[in-house]
């Protein structure tokens, strides 16, 4: 793509990097075939190619964002399916992140939109506040259908029950069983530890059982993804900086081999810390070090030689690959391979490249589009006739779980179970309970 940025504009390193990304695009349109919003809306400006043109025009002319541009950028899920498809290697993620930050600096949103975004950005990254907000929302949830627009969608997603905080999420060290292979820090997240603390508990059990010492580091919190992808660059960077400093302090004082992440959206962001702070002379080296240490839980399990402890029941597991996992981190077959090794019968979801509609805060900010994508995802899942749905991202689990009676569990919960851990809580009260004692027919695995 030909660009015409002024030398003065290119002196801004953000503009200079975006200009290089824009020039990589060759207008081929391959991205339109895999973009969920283009497939749903059939609107060029709601395709990656269309958004790239909008971003180019906005940045090149150094003009404030207008309502039309904002509408189409807001509709982008940041699922990054276009990056997997693109034959030219256009780094759309960095481009759209820059565009969102530019929009937040140059565009004043309508009051209700501005208010909702401010509430989400303030509440979601703070576990204690998020928990209190969910408790407060529970009675309103019953009347969510009568509340119009985004606020109705917000209250409708409040869970009817909420698990208690887990002691696992306090700063501490969990010793490895047997000979220690690695020492890792667990990024225990923000929203996940409120919505499903059992995921972190299963992660700690599994890793320590496999010979990994796990530490929960004081000072580590939200990875910054939630606010970063809303265009609130200063807030996202502040969370990231706090994590980088805490992880590096732990590494320098006590030693640290890896950082393990069991929420794929967080993993994509932490692995991008090096790029995020590449212009910061005080933080660039440490940010790159932290990014290089980051591993998804499935990557770490493979590294330490996962071995199941016995036969598992005959369960059909449909694996949903989160966009941040397959497109953001390029982890595709590994989770399914581990589940098969554990003894389950595993199927991918048809049209697995298409987003479920969760996408961080997307299902709260774009509820109609998110619901359409969820319905499509669930229809594809149903064709596999699953007993269990597995995923590696809490947002996807909540989104998919809100539209099906099939239990949805984290991949790590099944791997923990396969190595001697407890039956995942989501499987215990259901009709599957009678089958849990049945050994798996090896011919089906």
C-alpha positions as CSV (number, residue, x, y, z in Angstrom):
1,X,0.0,0.0,0.0
2,X,1.4,3.4,-1.0
3,X,1.5,5.9,1.8
4,X,2.1,9.7,2.0
5,X,3.1,10.6,5.6
6,X,5.0,13.8,6.2
7,X,8.5,13.7,7.6
8,X,7.2,15.4,10.7
9,X,4.6,12.7,11.2
10,X,7.1,9.9,10.7
11,X,9.2,11.4,13.5
12,X,6.6,9.9,15.9
13,X,7.8,6.3,16.4
14,X,4.2,5.1,16.7
15,X,3.3,6.6,13.3
16,X,6.6,5.3,11.8
17,X,5.8,1.7,12.9
18,X,2.2,1.9,11.6
19,X,3.4,3.3,8.3
20,X,5.6,0.2,7.8
21,X,2.6,-2.0,8.6
22,X,0.4,-0.1,6.1
23,X,3.0,-0.4,3.4
24,X,3.0,-4.2,3.9
25,X,-0.6,-4.5,2.8
26,X,-1.1,-5.4,-0.9
27,X,-5.0,-5.1,-0.9
28,X,-5.3,-8.8,-1.8
29,X,-8.5,-9.3,0.3
30,X,-7.6,-12.7,1.6
31,X,-8.4,-11.4,5.1
32,X,-12.1,-10.8,4.2
33,X,-12.7,-14.6,3.9
34,X,-11.8,-15.2,7.5
35,X,-12.9,-12.0,9.2
36,X,-15.9,-12.7,11.5
37,X,-17.4,-9.2,11.2
38,X,-17.1,-9.1,7.4
39,X,-18.7,-12.6,7.2
40,X,-21.5,-11.4,9.5
41,X,-22.1,-7.9,8.1
42,X,-20.8,-8.1,4.5
43,X,-19.5,-4.5,4.8
44,X,-16.1,-3.7,3.4
45,X,-15.3,-1.2,6.2
46,X,-15.9,-4.1,8.7
47,X,-13.2,-6.1,7.1
48,X,-9.5,-5.9,8.0
49,X,-8.7,-4.4,4.5
50,X,-11.5,-1.8,5.0
51,X,-10.3,-0.9,8.4
52,X,-6.7,-0.6,7.2
53,X,-7.9,2.0,4.7
54,X,-9.8,3.9,7.4
55,X,-6.7,3.9,9.7
56,X,-4.4,5.0,6.9
57,X,-6.6,7.9,5.9
58,X,-7.0,9.0,9.6
59,X,-3.3,8.8,10.5
60,X,-2.0,10.1,7.2
61,X,-4.1,13.2,7.3
62,X,-3.4,13.7,11.0
63,X,-7.1,14.3,11.6
64,X,-9.2,13.5,14.7
65,X,-11.2,10.3,14.5
66,X,-14.8,10.7,13.3
67,X,-17.8,8.7,14.3
68,X,-17.9,6.6,11.1
69,X,-14.3,5.5,11.6
70,X,-14.8,4.8,15.3
71,X,-17.8,2.7,14.6
72,X,-15.9,0.3,12.3
73,X,-12.8,0.1,14.4
74,X,-15.0,-0.6,17.5
75,X,-16.6,-3.5,15.6
76,X,-13.2,-5.1,15.2
77,X,-12.8,-8.1,17.6
78,X,-9.0,-8.1,17.5
79,X,-9.4,-11.8,16.9
80,X,-6.4,-11.6,14.6
81,X,-7.7,-14.3,12.2
82,X,-6.7,-11.9,9.5
83,X,-3.0,-12.2,10.6
84,X,-3.2,-15.9,10.2
85,X,-4.7,-15.6,6.7
86,X,-2.5,-12.7,5.4
87,X,0.1,-13.9,2.9
88,X,2.0,-10.6,3.2
89,X,2.5,-10.7,7.0
90,X,0.6,-7.5,7.8
91,X,0.8,-7.0,11.6
92,X,-2.8,-5.9,12.0
93,X,-2.7,-6.3,15.8
94,X,-0.2,-3.5,16.3
95,X,-1.9,-1.3,13.7
96,X,-5.4,-1.5,15.2
97,X,-4.0,-1.1,18.8
98,X,-2.4,2.2,17.6
99,X,-5.6,3.3,15.9
100,X,-7.6,2.6,19.1
101,X,-5.1,4.7,21.2
102,X,-5.3,7.5,18.6
103,X,-9.1,7.4,18.7
104,X,-9.1,7.7,22.5
105,X,-6.9,10.8,22.3
106,X,-8.8,12.5,19.5
107,X,-12.5,11.5,19.7
108,X,-15.0,12.2,22.4
109,X,-17.5,9.4,22.7
110,X,-21.2,9.8,23.5
111,X,-21.8,9.9,27.2
112,X,-23.2,6.4,27.8
113,X,-20.5,4.8,25.7
114,X,-17.9,6.8,27.5
115,X,-19.4,5.9,30.9
116,X,-19.6,2.1,30.2
117,X,-16.0,2.0,28.9
118,X,-14.8,3.9,32.0
119,X,-16.6,1.5,34.3
120,X,-15.3,-1.6,32.6
121,X,-11.7,-0.3,32.5
122,X,-11.9,0.6,36.2
123,X,-13.7,-2.4,37.6
124,X,-12.6,-5.5,35.6
125,X,-8.8,-5.4,36.3
126,X,-9.4,-5.1,40.0
127,X,-10.5,-8.5,41.4
128,X,-12.0,-7.3,44.7
129,X,-13.9,-4.5,43.0
130,X,-15.0,-6.8,40.2
131,X,-16.3,-9.4,42.8
132,X,-18.3,-6.7,44.6
133,X,-19.7,-5.4,41.3
134,X,-20.9,-8.9,40.4
135,X,-22.6,-9.4,43.7
136,X,-24.3,-6.0,43.3
137,X,-25.4,-7.0,39.7
138,X,-27.0,-10.3,40.7
139,X,-30.4,-9.1,41.6
140,X,-30.5,-6.7,38.6
141,X,-29.7,-9.7,36.4
142,X,-33.3,-10.9,36.7
143,X,-34.5,-7.7,35.0
144,X,-31.7,-7.5,32.4
145,X,-34.1,-8.3,29.6
146,X,-36.0,-5.1,30.2
147,X,-32.8,-2.9,30.2
148,X,-32.0,-1.8,26.7
149,X,-28.7,-1.8,24.9
150,X,-25.3,-2.5,26.3
151,X,-26.2,-2.1,29.9
152,X,-28.8,-4.9,29.6
153,X,-26.2,-7.1,28.1
154,X,-23.8,-6.2,30.9
155,X,-26.2,-7.2,33.6
156,X,-27.4,-10.4,31.8
157,X,-23.9,-11.8,31.9
158,X,-23.6,-11.5,35.7
159,X,-23.3,-15.0,37.0
160,X,-26.1,-16.4,39.3
161,X,-23.5,-17.8,41.7
162,X,-19.9,-16.8,42.4
163,X,-17.2,-19.0,43.8
164,X,-15.3,-17.9,46.9
165,X,-11.8,-16.4,46.5
166,X,-9.1,-19.0,46.3
167,X,-6.1,-19.1,48.8
168,X,-4.0,-20.1,45.8
169,X,-4.1,-16.6,44.5
170,X,-2.2,-15.1,47.4
171,X,1.5,-14.4,47.0
172,X,3.3,-17.6,48.0
173,X,5.4,-20.5,46.7
174,X,4.2,-24.0,45.9
175,X,6.9,-26.6,46.0
176,X,7.5,-29.1,43.2
177,X,6.8,-32.8,43.9
178,X,10.0,-34.8,43.5
179,X,12.9,-33.4,41.7
180,X,12.4,-29.8,40.7
181,X,12.6,-29.3,36.9
182,X,11.7,-25.6,36.7
183,X,10.7,-22.6,38.8
184,X,7.9,-20.6,37.3
185,X,5.7,-17.6,38.2
186,X,1.9,-17.9,37.7
187,X,0.1,-14.9,36.2
188,X,-3.1,-15.5,38.1
189,X,-5.0,-12.8,36.2
190,X,-7.8,-10.5,37.3
191,X,-11.3,-11.4,36.0
192,X,-10.4,-15.2,35.9
193,X,-9.6,-15.5,39.6
194,X,-13.0,-14.1,40.3
195,X,-15.1,-16.0,37.8
196,X,-13.3,-19.3,38.0
197,X,-10.5,-19.6,40.6
198,X,-10.5,-23.4,40.1
199,X,-8.4,-22.8,36.9
200,X,-5.5,-21.5,38.9
201,X,-5.9,-24.2,41.5
202,X,-5.8,-26.9,38.8
203,X,-2.7,-25.2,37.2
204,X,-0.8,-25.3,40.5
205,X,-1.7,-28.9,41.2
206,X,-0.8,-30.0,37.7
207,X,2.6,-28.2,37.5
208,X,3.8,-29.2,41.0
209,X,2.8,-32.8,40.3
210,X,5.0,-32.6,37.1
211,X,8.0,-31.3,39.1
212,X,7.5,-27.5,38.7
213,X,7.8,-25.1,41.6
214,X,5.2,-22.4,41.2
215,X,5.3,-19.0,42.8
216,X,2.5,-16.3,42.9
217,X,4.5,-13.1,42.9
218,X,3.5,-10.1,45.0
219,X,2.8,-7.0,42.9
220,X,1.6,-8.9,39.8
221,X,-1.9,-8.1,38.6
222,X,-3.8,-7.5,35.4
223,X,-1.7,-7.9,32.3
224,X,-3.0,-4.7,30.8
225,X,-4.9,-6.3,27.9
226,X,-8.4,-5.1,28.9
227,X,-7.6,-1.4,28.9
228,X,-4.8,-1.6,26.2
229,X,-7.3,-3.0,23.7
230,X,-9.8,-0.3,24.6
231,X,-7.3,2.3,23.5
232,X,-6.5,3.3,27.0
233,X,-2.7,3.1,26.4
234,X,-1.5,4.8,29.6
235,X,-3.6,2.4,31.8
236,X,-2.6,-0.7,29.9
237,X,1.0,0.2,30.1
238,X,0.8,1.0,33.8
239,X,-0.4,-2.5,34.5
240,X,2.2,-4.0,32.3
241,X,5.0,-2.0,33.9
242,X,4.0,-3.2,37.3
243,X,4.1,-6.8,36.2
244,X,7.5,-6.4,34.5
245,X,9.0,-4.9,37.6
246,X,7.5,-7.6,39.9
247,X,8.6,-10.5,37.6
248,X,12.1,-9.1,37.2
249,X,12.4,-8.6,40.9
250,X,11.5,-12.2,41.5
251,X,13.8,-13.4,38.8
252,X,16.8,-11.4,40.2
253,X,16.1,-12.3,43.8
254,X,15.0,-16.0,43.7
255,X,15.4,-17.1,40.1
256,X,12.7,-17.7,37.6
257,X,12.7,-19.9,34.5
258,X,9.3,-19.2,33.0
259,X,6.1,-17.2,33.4
260,X,3.1,-19.5,33.0
261,X,-0.2,-18.0,31.8
262,X,-3.5,-19.9,31.6
263,X,-5.6,-17.2,30.0
264,X,-4.6,-17.0,26.3
265,X,-5.7,-13.4,25.9
266,X,-3.3,-12.4,28.7
267,X,-0.6,-14.6,27.1
268,X,-0.8,-12.8,23.8
269,X,-0.3,-9.5,25.6
270,X,2.5,-10.5,27.9
271,X,4.4,-12.0,24.9
272,X,4.1,-8.6,23.3
273,X,5.6,-6.7,26.2
274,X,8.9,-6.4,24.3
275,X,7.2,-4.6,21.4
276,X,5.0,-2.5,23.8
277,X,8.1,-1.0,25.5
278,X,10.6,-1.1,22.7
279,X,10.9,2.8,22.8
280,X,11.4,2.9,26.6
281,X,15.1,2.9,27.3
282,X,14.5,2.2,31.0
283,X,12.2,-0.8,30.4
284,X,12.9,-2.2,27.0
285,X,15.4,-4.9,28.1
286,X,13.3,-6.1,31.1
287,X,10.1,-6.1,29.0
288,X,11.8,-8.2,26.3
289,X,13.0,-10.6,29.0
290,X,9.6,-11.0,30.6
291,X,8.0,-11.5,27.1
292,X,10.6,-14.2,26.3
293,X,9.8,-16.1,29.5
294,X,6.1,-16.2,29.0
295,X,4.5,-19.5,28.2
296,X,0.9,-20.7,27.8
297,X,0.2,-23.5,30.3
298,X,0.0,-26.1,27.4
299,X,3.5,-25.1,26.2
300,X,4.9,-25.5,29.7
301,X,3.1,-28.9,30.3
302,X,4.7,-30.1,27.0
303,X,8.1,-28.9,28.0
304,X,8.1,-30.8,31.3
305,X,6.9,-34.0,29.7
306,X,3.2,-34.5,30.5
307,X,2.4,-38.1,31.4
308,X,-1.2,-39.1,32.4
309,X,-1.5,-41.3,35.4
310,X,-4.2,-43.7,34.3
311,X,-7.2,-44.4,32.1
312,X,-9.8,-41.7,31.7
313,X,-13.6,-42.1,31.1
314,X,-15.1,-42.2,27.7
315,X,-15.7,-38.6,27.1
316,X,-16.0,-36.7,23.8
317,X,-14.1,-33.4,24.3
318,X,-14.7,-30.6,21.8
319,X,-11.8,-28.2,21.9
320,X,-12.5,-24.5,21.2
321,X,-9.3,-22.7,20.2
322,X,-9.5,-19.2,21.5
323,X,-8.5,-16.6,18.9
324,X,-5.7,-15.3,21.1
325,X,-4.4,-18.8,21.3
326,X,-4.4,-19.8,17.6
327,X,-4.0,-16.4,16.0
328,X,-2.3,-14.4,18.7
329,X,0.2,-17.0,20.0
330,X,0.1,-19.5,17.0
331,X,-0.7,-22.4,19.3
332,X,-3.0,-24.7,17.3
333,X,-2.6,-28.4,17.7
334,X,-0.8,-28.6,21.0
335,X,-3.8,-28.4,23.4
336,X,-5.7,-31.1,21.4
337,X,-2.6,-33.3,21.3
338,X,-2.3,-33.1,25.1
339,X,-5.9,-33.9,25.6
340,X,-5.6,-36.9,23.3
341,X,-2.5,-38.0,25.2
342,X,-4.6,-37.7,28.4
343,X,-7.0,-40.3,27.0
344,X,-9.9,-38.2,25.7
345,X,-11.6,-38.4,22.4
346,X,-11.0,-34.9,21.0
347,X,-12.6,-32.9,18.2
348,X,-11.9,-29.4,16.9
349,X,-14.8,-27.0,16.3
350,X,-15.8,-26.6,12.7
351,X,-15.0,-23.1,11.5
352,X,-12.6,-23.0,14.4
353,X,-10.9,-19.8,13.0
354,X,-14.0,-17.7,13.7
355,X,-14.3,-15.9,17.0
356,X,-17.0,-16.9,19.6
357,X,-17.7,-13.2,20.2
358,X,-16.2,-12.8,23.6
359,X,-13.0,-10.9,22.7
360,X,-12.2,-9.3,26.0
361,X,-14.9,-6.7,26.6
362,X,-16.4,-7.0,23.1
363,X,-19.5,-9.0,24.2
364,X,-20.2,-6.1,26.6
365,X,-19.5,-3.3,24.1
366,X,-20.9,-4.9,20.9
367,X,-23.6,-7.3,22.3
368,X,-25.6,-7.8,19.1
369,X,-22.6,-8.8,17.0
370,X,-21.2,-10.9,19.9
371,X,-24.5,-12.8,20.2
372,X,-24.6,-13.5,16.5
373,X,-21.1,-14.9,16.6
374,X,-21.9,-17.0,19.7
375,X,-24.9,-18.5,18.1
376,X,-22.8,-19.5,15.1
377,X,-20.1,-20.9,17.3
378,X,-22.6,-23.0,19.4
379,X,-24.2,-24.4,16.2
380,X,-20.8,-25.6,15.1
381,X,-20.0,-27.0,18.5
382,X,-23.3,-28.9,18.5
383,X,-22.4,-30.8,15.3
384,X,-19.5,-32.5,17.2
385,X,-21.9,-33.9,19.9
386,X,-19.6,-33.1,22.8
387,X,-19.8,-34.4,26.4
388,X,-17.4,-31.6,27.4
389,X,-16.2,-28.4,25.8
390,X,-12.6,-27.4,26.6
391,X,-11.0,-24.0,26.1
392,X,-7.9,-22.1,27.2
393,X,-9.4,-18.7,27.8
394,X,-11.9,-17.6,30.5
395,X,-13.7,-15.1,28.3
396,X,-14.5,-17.8,25.7
397,X,-15.6,-20.1,28.5
398,X,-18.1,-17.6,29.8
399,X,-19.3,-16.7,26.4
400,X,-19.9,-20.2,25.2
401,X,-21.1,-21.4,28.6
402,X,-23.9,-18.8,28.5
403,X,-25.5,-20.6,25.5
404,X,-25.2,-24.3,26.2
405,X,-25.9,-26.9,28.8
406,X,-22.8,-28.8,27.9
407,X,-20.2,-28.3,30.6
408,X,-17.3,-25.9,29.6
409,X,-14.0,-26.5,31.3
410,X,-10.5,-25.2,31.0
411,X,-8.0,-27.5,29.3
412,X,-5.8,-27.5,32.3
413,X,-8.6,-28.9,34.5
414,X,-8.8,-31.9,32.2
415,X,-5.0,-32.4,32.2
416,X,-5.0,-32.0,36.0
417,X,-7.7,-34.7,36.3
418,X,-5.7,-37.0,34.0
419,X,-2.7,-36.9,36.2
420,X,-4.5,-37.6,39.5
421,X,-6.3,-34.4,40.2
422,X,-10.0,-34.1,41.1
423,X,-12.9,-34.3,38.6
424,X,-13.5,-30.8,37.3
425,X,-16.3,-29.2,39.2
426,X,-18.3,-28.5,36.1
427,X,-18.6,-32.2,35.4
428,X,-19.6,-33.3,38.9
429,X,-23.3,-32.5,39.1
430,X,-24.3,-33.5,35.6
431,X,-25.4,-36.7,33.9
432,X,-21.7,-37.3,33.0
433,X,-21.1,-38.3,36.6
434,X,-22.2,-41.9,36.0
435,X,-19.7,-42.2,33.2
436,X,-16.8,-40.8,35.0
437,X,-16.1,-44.1,36.6
438,X,-16.0,-45.9,33.2
439,X,-12.6,-46.5,31.7
440,X,-11.9,-45.0,28.3
441,X,-12.0,-47.4,25.3
442,X,-8.5,-46.9,23.9
443,X,-9.8,-47.4,20.3
444,X,-11.8,-44.2,20.6
445,X,-8.9,-42.0,21.8
